[in-house]
Amino acid sequence: MAKRGHSVKYREIIVKAVCGKGKKFTQCTHTISPNFKPTSILGCWIINHRYEAKRKGDCVVVEGRYDVNVWYSCENNTKTQVVTETISYKDEVPLKVKDEHCIGEEEEVVARVLQQPNCLEANISEKGSKVLVEVEREFIVEIIGETKIRVSVHPDSRCDDDWQRVLEEESFEDLETDFLSAEEE
């Protein structure tokens, strides 16, 4: 609150801030083609997840890929095999929060994984020659750009010069400067 007779001055400061935000959860099913007809599924895991994100209008496009590994038995449960397929995906994450007051052309797109690609279920297809893998993943994205904030400047508040004067006025005569013992020198 300004005192009577004193006017409050304002400054506009340009800062980097989150100017857009969105989140997306995805479930999808991939069809994996093993070399041998599977008898049963013994395990499924997802590794080597890589992705990058770019803004496209009112959304962020996250493009990535990961390896799906399926361990299965074949030849009437007498042998086991592992099949690995690289899956590519493209998720469009809508920006739910948008600040229209961002200035400048430069912006940074940040995408973070909330849920790494994870196998929910792996089953043999109806015809018995393929494996259907259900996967989930989730991203949160942010657009970081420049924006202006307005702050009040109070002329009667302490500034750095006041602090410097206080430090200069303090006595440092009692400060012990020989804190290293002779053995340590």
N, C-alpha and C positions, 0 to 999 in steps of 0.2 A: 504494500500500500504506500503510495507517495505521501510525503509530508506536505502540509500546506506551504505554498511558496516555492516548493521544489518540483520541478517537472521530471517525470520519469522518462528516460531516453530508452529507445529500443535499438537493438542491433539484429540484423538478419545474418544468420550463420548458415553456410552451406555445409551439410554433413552427408555422409553415406548412411543410408537407412534401408530397411526392408520396405520395398514399394509394391510387392506382390507376393502372394502366398497361395499354395494349393497342395492338395493331398489326394492320392488315389490308391485304392486297393484293387488288385486284379487277381482273378482266378481263371485259369485256362487249362485246357487239356491238350497234350502233345501226343502224337502217334509215333512210336519208336518201332523201327523195323530190325529185329534181331536176325542174325545169320541162320539160326536154327529155330524150328518151331518150339516155342516155350511150353513146358509142362506145368511149371509153377513159378511164381515170382518170389525170390528169396530176399531181395532188398532193392532199394532205389535211393540214390542220393544225387544232389546237385552241387557242382563245384565250379570254380573258375568264372565267377560272375564278374562281368565288366560292363560299364555303361558310360554314356555321356549325355548331356542335356543341352538343349538349345531352345530359346524362346521362339514361338511362332504365334504372333497375334496375342490373343487372350489365353494362351495356354503354353505349357512347356512340354516339348517332345523329348521323352527319354528313350534313347535307343540303346539296346544292349544285347548281350548274349551270355549263355552259360552252357555248361556241359551237363547233360543228363546221363547218368550211369545206371544201368539196370542189370542187376545180378539175377540170373534165372537158371532154372534146371531145364534140361532137355533130354530127349531119348528116354522117355518114361522115368524120369528122375534118376538116371544113371550117370549123368554128366552135368557140369555147370559151365556157364559162359557169362561174360560181361559184355554188354553192348554199350557203346558211348556215342551219343549224337549231340552235336552243337546246335542249340536252338537260338534263333534270333528273334527279338521282339521289338515293338515300338508302342510305347504307352503315351497317350496324350493326357497330360495332367492339367485340368482347367484351373485358372487362377481365380480362386474364390474371393480373395482380398486383393484389391487393386487401389493404389494411391495414384490418382490422376495428376498430382502436383509434382511428380518427379521432373527434374530438369536435366538437360544435357542428353547426349546420345549414348554415352557409355553406360552400360549396365552389366552386372555380373549375374550369371545364372548358377544357382547352387541347388544340387539335388542330393538328398540324403536318403539312404535306404532305412525304412522303419522295419520292414520284414524282408530279409534276404529271400530269394527264390527258394522255396521249400516244397518237397514232395508231400502231398496230402494222401495220395493213394495211387497205387500202380496195379493195373488189372490186365489180364489177357483179353484181347478183343473177342467178339462173338465168333469170328471165323477161326480164331486160334493162332493166327500167324503174326500178329502185331501185339504191342504192349501200349496201353493207354495210361498216360501219366498225368495226374491232376496236380497242378502247381499253383501256389499262391505267392504274391509279392506285393510290397507296398512302398510307395515313395512319398516324401514331402519335398516340395520345391519352393525356392524363394528367389525373387528378383531383387537384387540390391542395386540401388541407384542413388543419384544425388538429389537432395531435396533441401528446402530452406526451412529453418526454424527461427522463430522470433523470440528473443530473450530481452528482459528488461535490464537496464543498466542503472544502478543507483549511485549517484555522485557522492553521497555521504558514507558509503560503505568502505571498509578497509581495502586497500589495494596492495600490490606487491611492494611498493615503496615503503609502506607502513611496516610491513613484516621485516624488510631489510633493515630499517632503522632500529627495530626492536632487537634484532640479532646483533647489530653493531654495538648497542648499548650494554648488552649482557657482558659480564666479566667471565673471561675464560682463564683467569689467573690460577684457579684451583685445579685446573685440568692436569692430570698426571701424564707426562709425555714419555717418561722412561718406564714403560710397561714391559719391555723386554728385559729379562734377567741377563746377567753377564754370561751365563752358561749357554744361552740360546744364540748369542751373537757370533 
